[in-house]
């Protein structure tokens, strides 16, 4: 059943929040006063104290300075395991991603997270609405890039295949320089032996993926899973019949996309190197 991706309280966040509230009250600041000193919105302080969002290392450093808490908040924030910064459904997906034998991804809103440069990832998070606080953008960017250690996994990384819409490679998210750096990164990844990238041209009339993005995973036990995302709703699908249908759809998308070699040539053209 679909689950909301709205963050829920967890034990680690709550402990850090209690510590922040204690340090703030000891220093005799209201939430509003502390927010003004830290140059953030009061909701950020309230959310951390209530255990509704994690405390980023960046904000922890700022608060430690104003509260004279001698690095206690930074240490507490760093003690929270990275995977606990996210809702349960996202944690479950990331656990499967880390151990996957194969990964197939179709995205139509942005370049897939596993392929993003730090600059592009930060620009994507900066476009979220309602806007994310700067410290949360920095933290989520850092976490997203950390997931890319999958490419260096030993003894071997998973076999990965990505289908990307051409219009995503032409939209200057973050500006022209950020986009060019992202295209250069994609072209480099396209040369890896375990990575396949195919592009669906914008002028294509038939399209099997109009229902939205999907990620298909094969686990070490050879189970087939699908991860589906929507507006504030994301979930893992493990029903064999449903996953089978998504594999059929992905296969059709591959046939509708440019070949791997033609996709490389399109990337070269977009970079002005054809």
Backbone as numpy.savetxt, mean C-alpha at the origin, in Angstrom:
# Nx Ny Nz CAx CAy CAz Cx Cy Cz
-17.14 -12.89 3.73 -18.00 -11.69 3.73 -17.11 -10.45 3.73
-17.41 -9.41 2.94 -16.59 -8.21 2.90 -16.46 -7.59 4.28
-15.27 -7.02 4.52 -15.02 -6.37 5.79 -14.61 -4.94 5.53
-15.00 -4.02 6.45 -14.59 -2.63 6.32 -13.11 -2.51 6.58
-12.45 -1.61 5.83 -11.04 -1.39 6.07 -10.81 -0.20 6.98
-11.84 0.25 7.67 -11.67 1.33 8.63 -10.89 0.79 9.83
-9.80 1.46 10.26 -8.99 0.95 11.34 -9.78 0.73 12.61
-9.52 -0.37 13.28 -10.15 -0.66 14.56 -9.08 -0.63 15.65
-9.53 -0.44 16.89 -8.59 -0.42 17.99 -7.90 -1.78 18.11
-6.60 -1.77 18.39 -5.95 -3.02 18.78 -5.14 -2.75 20.02
-4.68 -3.81 20.67 -4.06 -3.68 21.98 -2.81 -2.81 21.94
-1.98 -3.00 20.92 -0.73 -2.24 20.84 -0.99 -0.75 20.68
-1.93 -0.40 19.79 -2.26 1.01 19.59 -2.78 1.62 20.90
-3.60 0.85 21.62 -4.22 1.37 22.84 -3.16 1.64 23.91
-2.18 0.75 24.03 -1.11 0.95 25.01 -0.34 2.23 24.70
0.01 2.42 23.43 0.72 3.64 23.04 -0.15 4.87 23.30
-1.43 4.75 23.03 -2.34 5.87 23.26 -2.44 6.25 24.73
-2.48 5.26 25.59 -2.52 5.52 27.04 -1.25 6.25 27.47
-0.11 5.82 26.92 1.16 6.47 27.26 1.16 7.93 26.81
0.67 8.18 25.58 0.63 9.55 25.09 -0.27 10.41 25.97
-1.44 9.89 26.29 -2.37 10.66 27.13 -1.73 10.96 28.49
-1.03 9.99 29.05 -0.36 10.20 30.35 0.69 11.30 30.25
1.52 11.24 29.20 2.58 12.24 29.05 1.98 13.62 28.78
0.91 13.67 28.00 0.28 14.96 27.71 -0.29 15.59 28.98
-0.98 14.79 29.78 -1.58 15.32 31.01 -0.50 15.71 32.02
0.58 14.94 32.05 1.69 15.28 32.96 2.27 16.64 32.60
2.33 16.92 31.28 2.85 18.21 30.82 1.79 19.31 30.85
0.57 18.95 31.26 -0.54 19.90 31.42 -0.93 20.59 30.11
-1.03 19.79 29.06 -1.52 20.27 27.78 -2.88 19.64 27.49
-3.76 20.39 26.85 -4.96 19.80 26.29 -4.59 19.17 24.95
-5.48 18.37 24.41 -5.23 17.78 23.09 -5.06 18.88 22.05
-5.88 19.93 22.14 -5.80 21.02 21.18 -4.46 21.75 21.28
-4.01 22.01 22.49 -2.74 22.71 22.69 -1.57 21.89 22.16
-1.60 20.59 22.42 -0.51 19.73 21.94 -0.53 19.65 20.42
-1.71 19.57 19.85 -1.83 19.52 18.39 -1.24 20.78 17.76
-1.50 21.93 18.37 -0.96 23.18 17.84 0.56 23.21 17.93
1.12 22.71 19.02 2.57 22.67 19.17 3.20 21.74 18.15
2.52 20.62 17.88 3.06 19.60 16.97 2.71 19.89 15.51
1.95 20.97 15.27 1.53 21.35 13.91 0.77 20.21 13.22
-0.16 19.63 13.97 -1.05 18.61 13.40 -2.46 18.91 13.86
-3.45 18.18 13.34 -4.82 18.44 13.74 -5.13 17.71 15.04
-6.08 18.22 15.79 -6.41 17.64 17.09 -6.92 16.21 16.95
-7.56 15.90 15.82 -8.07 14.54 15.61 -6.94 13.53 15.59
-5.77 13.94 15.10 -4.62 13.02 15.09 -4.23 12.63 16.51
-4.19 13.63 17.40 -3.85 13.35 18.80 -4.93 12.49 19.45
-6.19 12.87 19.24 -7.30 12.13 19.84 -7.34 10.68 19.35
-7.11 10.49 18.05 -7.18 9.14 17.48 -6.10 8.24 18.05
-4.89 8.79 18.24 -3.80 8.00 18.81 -4.13 7.65 20.26
-4.56 8.64 21.03 -4.85 8.40 22.45 -5.97 7.38 22.64
-6.91 7.35 21.70 -8.05 6.42 21.81 -7.76 5.06 21.18
-6.55 4.89 20.64 -6.20 3.61 20.05 -6.84 3.35 18.71
-7.29 4.42 18.03 -7.93 4.26 16.73 -6.96 4.32 15.56
-5.73 4.77 15.80 -4.70 4.81 14.77 -3.34 4.70 15.45
-2.36 4.18 14.73 -1.03 4.04 15.33 -0.31 5.38 15.40
0.66 5.46 16.28 1.52 6.64 16.39 2.73 6.42 15.49
2.92 7.31 14.53 4.06 7.18 13.63 5.34 7.61 14.34
6.47 7.10 13.86 7.75 7.46 14.46 8.01 8.95 14.31
7.61 9.53 13.18 7.83 10.95 12.93 7.08 11.82 13.94
5.80 11.53 14.16 5.02 12.30 15.13 5.51 12.02 16.54
5.92 10.80 16.82 6.43 10.45 18.15 7.63 11.31 18.52
8.53 11.52 17.56 9.71 12.36 17.82 9.30 13.78 18.18
8.34 14.33 17.45 7.87 15.69 17.70 7.23 15.80 19.07
6.39 14.81 19.41 5.70 14.83 20.70 6.68 14.62 21.85
7.65 13.72 21.68 8.66 13.52 22.72 9.38 14.83 23.04
9.64 15.61 22.00 10.35 16.88 22.19 9.50 17.87 22.99
8.23 18.00 22.64 7.37 18.96 23.33 6.97 18.49 24.72
6.86 17.18 24.91 6.42 16.65 26.20 7.59 16.30 27.11
8.81 16.43 26.57 10.02 16.09 27.33 9.91 14.68 27.91
9.49 13.77 27.06 9.28 12.38 27.50 10.48 11.48 27.22
11.60 12.07 26.85 12.88 11.37 26.74 12.85 10.17 25.80
12.13 10.30 24.69 12.11 9.24 23.69 11.17 8.10 23.99
10.36 8.21 25.06 9.48 7.10 25.44 8.43 6.83 24.37
7.91 7.89 23.76 6.87 7.69 22.74 7.46 7.07 21.48
8.67 7.50 21.11 9.33 6.90 19.94 9.57 5.41 20.17
10.05 5.06 21.34 10.31 3.65 21.64 9.02 2.84 21.62
7.96 3.41 22.16 6.67 2.71 22.17 6.14 2.52 20.76
6.26 3.56 19.93 5.77 3.46 18.55 6.55 2.41 17.77
7.86 2.36 17.96 8.69 1.40 17.24 8.48 -0.02 17.74
7.98 -0.17 18.96 7.75 -1.51 19.51 6.52 -2.18 18.92
5.65 -1.40 18.27 4.45 -1.98 17.64 4.88 -2.67 16.34
4.64 -3.97 16.21 5.00 -4.65 14.96 4.36 -3.98 13.76
5.10 -3.92 12.64 4.61 -3.23 11.44 3.25 -3.74 11.02
3.05 -5.05 11.06 1.80 -5.61 10.57 0.60 -5.20 11.43
0.86 -4.80 12.70 -0.25 -4.42 13.58 -0.73 -2.99 13.33
-0.10 -2.29 12.39 -0.55 -0.94 12.07 -1.77 -0.96 11.16
-2.21 -2.15 10.74 -3.27 -2.24 9.75 -4.41 -3.10 10.26
-5.60 -2.96 9.64 -6.75 -3.78 10.01 -6.48 -5.26 9.79
-7.28 -6.10 10.42 -7.05 -7.54 10.39 -7.03 -8.11 8.98
-7.96 -7.65 8.11 -8.01 -8.23 6.77 -6.74 -7.89 5.99
-6.18 -6.69 6.21 -4.96 -6.30 5.51 -3.77 -7.08 6.03
-3.74 -7.31 7.33 -2.67 -8.11 7.93 -2.68 -9.51 7.34
-3.86 -10.10 7.22 -3.97 -11.45 6.67 -3.46 -11.49 5.23
-3.82 -10.47 4.44 -3.33 -10.43 3.07 -1.82 -10.31 3.02
-1.24 -9.42 3.83 0.21 -9.22 3.81 0.97 -10.48 4.23
0.38 -11.25 5.14 1.01 -12.51 5.53 1.06 -13.48 4.36
-0.03 -13.54 3.59 -0.05 -14.41 2.41 0.91 -13.87 1.34
0.96 -12.56 1.18 1.83 -11.95 0.18 3.29 -12.30 0.44
3.70 -12.25 1.69 5.09 -12.51 2.05 5.54 -13.91 1.68
4.58 -14.86 1.70 4.95 -16.27 1.48 4.45 -16.81 0.14
3.87 -15.96 -0.68 3.23 -16.43 -1.92 4.21 -17.09 -2.87
3.73 -18.14 -3.55 4.52 -18.77 -4.61 4.36 -18.00 -5.91
3.17 -17.45 -6.12 2.92 -16.63 -7.30 1.95 -15.52 -6.95
2.02 -14.44 -7.71 1.16 -13.28 -7.45 0.78 -12.66 -8.79
-0.51 -12.53 -9.04 -1.03 -11.92 -10.26 -1.83 -10.69 -9.86
-1.55 -9.55 -10.46 -2.18 -8.31 -10.03 -2.72 -7.52 -11.22
-3.97 -7.07 -11.10 -4.54 -6.11 -12.05 -4.98 -4.88 -11.27
-4.50 -3.70 -11.66 -4.85 -2.45 -10.99 -5.32 -1.43 -12.01
-6.29 -0.61 -11.62 -6.79 0.40 -12.55 -6.89 1.79 -11.94
-6.39 1.96 -10.69 -6.45 3.28 -10.05 -5.07 3.90 -9.88
-4.06 3.07 -9.67 -2.69 3.55 -9.53 -1.74 2.41 -9.87
-0.48 2.72 -10.06 0.52 1.68 -10.27 0.49 0.75 -9.06
0.56 -0.58 -9.23 0.52 -1.49 -8.09 1.53 -1.13 -7.01
1.12 -1.26 -5.76 1.96 -0.85 -4.64 3.33 -1.50 -4.64
3.41 -2.77 -5.02 4.69 -3.48 -5.03 5.65 -2.91 -6.07
5.14 -2.12 -7.01 5.97 -1.57 -8.08 6.23 -0.08 -7.91
5.70 0.53 -6.85 5.80 1.97 -6.70 7.16 2.42 -6.19
7.60 3.58 -6.65 8.76 4.23 -6.07 8.32 4.94 -4.79
9.23 5.27 -3.88 8.84 6.00 -2.67 8.14 7.32 -2.98
8.61 8.03 -4.00 8.03 9.32 -4.34 6.60 9.16 -4.88
6.40 8.15 -5.71 5.07 7.91 -6.26 4.13 7.45 -5.15
4.58 6.55 -4.28 3.75 6.07 -3.18 3.31 7.21 -2.28
4.24 8.11 -1.94 3.90 9.25 -1.09 2.86 10.13 -1.78
2.99 10.30 -3.10 2.03 11.12 -3.84 0.65 10.47 -3.85
0.60 9.14 -3.95 -0.68 8.43 -3.91 -1.36 8.65 -2.57
-0.62 8.46 -1.47 -1.20 8.65 -0.14 -1.60 10.11 0.09
-0.86 11.04 -0.51 -1.18 12.45 -0.36 -2.49 12.81 -1.06
-2.95 11.96 -1.97 -4.20 12.20 -2.69 -5.41 11.56 -2.02
-5.21 10.86 -0.91 -6.34 10.27 -0.21 -7.28 11.38 0.28
-8.56 11.05 0.33 -9.53 12.01 0.85 -10.53 11.29 1.75
-10.80 11.80 2.95 -10.19 12.97 3.58 -8.67 12.86 3.66
-7.97 14.00 3.65 -6.51 13.97 3.63 -5.91 13.27 4.85
-4.80 12.59 4.63 -4.07 11.96 5.72 -3.08 12.97 6.31
-2.82 12.90 7.62 -1.78 13.75 8.21 -0.42 13.42 7.59
0.48 14.38 7.58 1.79 14.20 6.95 2.55 13.03 7.55
2.47 12.86 8.87 3.21 11.76 9.50 2.66 10.41 9.08
1.34 10.34 8.87 0.74 9.07 8.46 1.10 8.76 7.01
1.18 9.79 6.16 1.63 9.59 4.79 3.04 9.02 4.77
3.92 9.60 5.60 5.31 9.14 5.67 5.39 7.70 6.17
4.57 7.36 7.19 4.60 6.02 7.75 4.07 4.99 6.77
2.97 5.29 6.10 2.39 4.34 5.16 3.27 4.17 3.93
3.95 5.24 3.54 4.89 5.13 2.43 6.04 4.20 2.81
6.57 4.39 4.00 7.67 3.55 4.47 7.25 2.08 4.53
6.05 1.83 5.02 5.56 0.45 5.13 5.33 -0.17 3.75
4.80 0.63 2.83 4.56 0.10 1.47 5.89 -0.29 0.80
6.88 0.55 0.92 8.17 0.25 0.30 8.82 -0.95 0.98
8.61 -1.10 2.29 9.18 -2.25 3.00 8.64 -3.56 2.46
7.40 -3.57 1.96 6.81 -4.79 1.40 7.55 -5.25 0.15
8.28 -4.33 -0.48 8.97 -4.68 -1.72 10.22 -5.54 -1.49
10.51 -5.83 -0.22 11.58 -6.79 0.07 11.24 -8.15 -0.52
9.99 -8.32 -0.93 9.56 -9.55 -1.60 10.42 -9.84 -2.82
10.91 -8.80 -3.48 11.73 -8.98 -4.68 13.11 -9.57 -4.35
13.53 -9.45 -3.10 14.81 -10.01 -2.68 14.64 -11.23 -1.79
13.43 -11.80 -1.75 13.18 -12.93 -0.86 14.06 -14.11 -1.22
14.59 -14.78 -0.23 15.39 -15.98 -0.45 14.63 -17.20 0.08
14.81 -18.39 -0.52 15.77 -18.67 -1.59 15.37 -18.10 -2.95
14.08 -17.74 -3.11 13.66 -17.14 -4.37 12.38 -16.35 -4.18
12.21 -15.27 -4.93 10.97 -14.50 -4.85 9.84 -15.23 -5.57
8.60 -14.78 -5.37 7.49 -15.40 -6.10 7.55 -15.02 -7.58
6.89 -15.82 -8.40 6.66 -15.44 -9.80 5.55 -14.40 -9.78
5.81 -13.24 -10.36 4.86 -12.13 -10.28 4.48 -11.62 -11.67
3.21 -11.29 -11.82 2.72 -10.75 -13.09 1.78 -9.61 -12.79
1.93 -8.51 -13.53 1.13 -7.30 -13.30 0.51 -6.82 -14.61
-0.77 -6.51 -14.56 -1.46 -5.89 -15.69 -1.81 -4.47 -15.26
-1.36 -3.49 -16.05 -1.50 -2.09 -15.68 -2.19 -1.33 -16.82
-3.09 -0.44 -16.47 -3.75 0.40 -17.47 -2.78 1.46 -18.00
-2.79 1.69 -19.29 -1.91 2.68 -19.90 -2.12 4.07 -19.30
-3.36 4.44 -19.02 -3.62 5.80 -18.53 -2.92 6.07 -17.21
-2.64 5.01 -16.43 -1.93 5.20 -15.17 -0.49 5.62 -15.42
0.05 5.25 -16.57 1.44 5.55 -16.90 1.56 6.94 -17.54
0.44 7.60 -17.71 0.44 8.94 -18.31 -0.08 10.00 -17.36
-0.68 9.56 -16.25 -1.19 10.51 -15.26 -0.04 10.95 -14.36
0.29 12.24 -14.30 1.47 12.70 -13.54 1.22 12.81 -12.04
0.92 11.69 -11.41 0.74 11.69 -9.95 2.05 12.11 -9.31
2.00 13.19 -8.52 3.21 13.71 -7.90 4.01 14.65 -8.77
3.59 14.80 -10.04 4.30 15.68 -10.96 5.08 14.91 -12.01
5.51 15.60 -13.07 6.21 14.93 -14.19 7.47 14.19 -13.78
8.24 14.74 -12.86 9.49 14.10 -12.46 9.22 12.80 -11.70
8.20 12.83 -10.84 7.84 11.62 -10.09 7.35 10.55 -11.06
6.52 10.95 -12.02 6.03 9.99 -13.00 7.17 9.39 -13.82
8.10 10.22 -14.25 9.23 9.70 -15.04 10.06 8.71 -14.22
10.28 9.03 -12.95 11.00 8.09 -12.10 10.26 6.78 -11.93
8.92 6.87 -11.86 8.12 5.65 -11.75 8.20 4.82 -13.02
8.14 5.47 -14.18 8.24 4.75 -15.44 9.61 4.08 -15.57
10.65 4.78 -15.18 11.99 4.20 -15.22 12.09 2.97 -14.33
11.46 3.06 -13.16 11.47 1.93 -12.22 10.72 0.74 -12.80
9.58 0.99 -13.41 8.81 -0.09 -14.04 9.62 -0.77 -15.14
10.32 0.04 -15.92 11.11 -0.54 -17.01 12.22 -1.43 -16.48
12.81 -1.03 -15.36 13.85 -1.86 -14.74 13.26 -3.16 -14.22
12.11 -3.09 -13.53 11.48 -4.29 -12.99 11.02 -5.22 -14.10
10.63 -4.66 -15.23 10.16 -5.48 -16.35 11.26 -6.37 -16.90
12.50 -6.05 -16.59 13.62 -6.87 -17.05 13.97 -8.01 -16.13
13.32 -8.09 -14.96 13.60 -9.19 -14.03 12.98 -10.49 -14.54
13.68 -11.62 -14.38 13.18 -12.88 -14.95 11.92 -13.41 -14.31
11.62 -13.00 -13.08 10.43 -13.51 -12.39 9.29 -12.50 -12.38
9.43 -11.43 -13.15 8.40 -10.39 -13.21 7.91 -10.22 -14.64
6.59 -10.23 -14.81 5.99 -9.93 -16.11 5.08 -8.72 -15.97
5.21 -7.77 -16.87 4.35 -6.59 -16.86 3.70 -6.46 -18.22
2.37 -6.37 -18.22 1.62 -6.14 -19.45 0.74 -4.91 -19.28
0.63 -4.13 -20.34 -0.12 -2.88 -20.31 -1.36 -3.01 -21.18
-2.48 -2.55 -20.66 -3.71 -2.50 -21.45 -3.84 -1.10 -22.04
-3.89 -1.03 -23.34 -3.95 0.27 -24.01 -5.25 1.00 -23.69
-5.17 2.29 -23.59 -6.34 3.11 -23.27 -7.40 3.04 -24.36
-6.98 2.86 -25.63 -7.94 2.85 -26.73 -8.56 1.48 -26.98
-8.35 0.54 -26.07 -8.94 -0.80 -26.25 -10.45 -0.73 -26.05
-11.23 -1.35 -26.94 -12.69 -1.27 -26.86 -13.28 -2.35 -25.96
-12.70 -3.55 -25.94 -13.20 -4.61 -25.07 -12.26 -4.75 -23.87
-12.85 -5.05 -22.71 -12.07 -5.03 -21.48 -12.74 -5.94 -20.45
-12.03 -6.95 -19.97 -12.61 -7.91 -19.03 -12.49 -7.49 -17.57
-11.83 -6.35 -17.30 -11.58 -5.98 -15.92 -12.33 -4.76 -15.44
-13.46 -4.45 -16.06 -14.17 -3.23 -15.68 -14.82 -3.32 -14.31
-14.89 -4.51 -13.73 -15.46 -4.65 -12.38 -14.52 -4.15 -11.30
-13.23 -3.97 -11.64 -12.30 -3.44 -10.64 -11.04 -4.28 -10.48
-10.14 -3.84 -9.59 -8.84 -4.49 -9.41 -8.94 -5.83 -8.70
-7.88 -6.60 -8.82 -7.81 -7.89 -8.11 -6.36 -8.33 -8.00
-6.08 -9.11 -6.96 -4.78 -9.75 -6.79 -5.05 -11.23 -6.53
-4.39 -12.10 -7.28 -4.56 -13.54 -7.13 -3.26 -14.12 -6.59
-3.36 -14.91 -5.53 -2.20 -15.47 -4.85 -2.25 -16.98 -4.82
-1.07 -17.59 -4.90 -0.93 -19.02 -4.64 -0.08 -19.18 -3.39
-0.60 -19.88 -2.40 0.11 -20.04 -1.13 1.10 -21.21 -1.22
2.00 -21.33 -0.23 2.93 -22.46 -0.22 2.23 -23.82 -0.20
0.98 -23.85 0.28 0.19 -25.09 0.27 -0.60 -25.25 -1.02
-0.34 -24.36 -1.99 -0.99 -24.37 -3.31 -2.48 -24.05 -3.23
-2.88 -23.34 -2.18 -4.24 -22.80 -2.14 -4.28 -21.55 -3.01
-5.43 -21.31 -3.62 -5.61 -20.15 -4.48 -6.50 -19.14 -3.75
-6.00 -17.91 -3.61 -6.74 -16.85 -2.93 -6.85 -15.63 -3.83
-7.85 -14.82 -3.56 -8.01 -13.56 -4.29 -8.21 -12.44 -3.28
-7.58 -11.29 -3.54 -7.74 -10.11 -2.71 -8.42 -9.05 -3.56
-9.58 -8.57 -3.10 -10.39 -7.63 -3.86 -10.56 -6.35 -3.06
-10.44 -5.21 -3.75 -10.52 -3.91 -3.09 -11.63 -3.07 -3.70
-12.28 -2.27 -2.85 -13.26 -1.30 -3.30 -13.18 -0.07 -2.43
-14.18 0.80 -2.54 -14.22 2.01 -1.72 -14.53 1.63 -0.27
-13.50 1.66 0.59 -13.63 1.36 2.02 -14.08 -0.07 2.30
-13.96 -0.95 1.30 -14.28 -2.36 1.50 -13.24 -3.20 0.78
-12.59 -4.10 1.50 -11.61 -5.00 0.91 -11.73 -6.35 1.62
-11.48 -7.43 0.89 -11.58 -8.73 1.54 -10.81 -9.78 0.76
-10.49 -10.85 1.48 -9.85 -12.02 0.89 -10.93 -13.01 0.49
-10.83 -13.53 -0.73 -11.78 -14.52 -1.23 -11.06 -15.86 -1.32
-11.59 -16.89 -0.63 -10.95 -18.21 -0.69 -11.89 -19.28 -1.23
-13.10 -18.89 -1.65 -14.01 -19.86 -2.24 -13.45 -20.31 -3.59
-13.18 -21.62 -3.76 -12.54 -22.10 -5.00 -13.29 -21.71 -6.27
-14.62 -21.77 -6.21 -15.39 -21.44 -7.41 -15.23 -19.96 -7.79
-15.28 -19.09 -6.78 -15.14 -17.67 -7.05 -13.73 -17.33 -7.53
-12.72 -17.93 -6.90 -11.34 -17.66 -7.31 -11.09 -18.18 -8.72
-11.70 -19.32 -9.05 -11.56 -19.87 -10.41 -12.09 -18.88 -11.45
-13.24 -18.28 -11.17 -13.81 -17.31 -12.10 -12.89 -16.09 -12.27
-12.26 -15.67 -11.18 -11.34 -14.54 -11.26 -10.09 -14.90 -12.07
-9.65 -16.16 -11.98 -8.51 -16.59 -12.79 -8.88 -16.58 -14.28
-10.10 -16.98 -14.59 -10.56 -16.91 -15.98 -10.57 -15.47 -16.47
-11.04 -14.58 -15.63 -11.08 -13.16 -15.99 -9.67 -12.63 -16.18
-8.74 -13.01 -15.29 -7.36 -12.53 -15.40 -6.73 -13.05 -16.70
-7.04 -14.29 -17.03 -6.52 -14.84 -18.28 -7.01 -14.06 -19.49
-8.28 -13.65 -19.47 -8.80 -12.84 -20.56 -8.12 -11.48 -20.61
-7.88 -10.88 -19.45 -7.18 -9.60 -19.40 -5.78 -9.70 -20.01
-5.10 -10.81 -19.73 -3.76 -11.01 -20.30 -3.81 -11.05 -21.81
-4.87 -11.68 -22.34 -4.99 -11.77 -23.79 -5.34 -10.42 -24.41
-6.00 -9.56 -23.64 -6.40 -8.25 -24.15 -5.30 -7.20 -24.02
-4.32 -7.47 -23.15 -3.23 -6.53 -22.94 -2.15 -6.70 -24.00
-1.29 -5.69 -24.11 -0.12 -5.83 -24.97 0.75 -6.97 -24.47
1.50 -7.59 -25.35 2.43 -8.63 -24.92 3.48 -8.03 -23.99
4.21 -8.89 -23.31 5.26 -8.40 -22.41 6.29 -7.59 -23.18
6.69 -8.04 -24.35 7.69 -7.32 -25.13 7.14 -6.00 -25.65
5.88 -6.01 -26.13 5.29 -4.77 -26.60 5.07 -3.78 -25.45
4.81 -4.31 -24.27 4.66 -3.45 -23.09 5.98 -2.77 -22.75
7.08 -3.51 -22.87 8.40 -2.90 -22.65 8.65 -1.80 -23.67
8.25 -2.05 -24.90 8.45 -1.04 -25.94 7.60 0.21 -25.68
6.39 0.01 -25.13 5.56 1.17 -24.80 6.19 1.97 -23.66
6.73 1.27 -22.68 7.42 1.98 -21.58 8.60 2.78 -22.14
9.33 2.18 -23.05 10.46 2.90 -23.69 9.95 4.15 -24.42
8.81 4.01 -25.09 8.26 5.14 -25.84 7.82 6.26 -24.88
7.20 5.87 -23.77 6.77 6.86 -22.80 7.96 7.58 -22.17
9.09 6.87 -22.10 10.32 7.47 -21.58 11.10 8.22 -22.65
10.60 8.16 -23.88 11.29 8.83 -24.98 12.54 8.12 -25.42
12.56 6.79 -25.24 13.77 6.03 -25.55 13.53 4.98 -26.62
12.42 5.10 -27.34 12.14 4.11 -28.39 12.86 4.49 -29.68
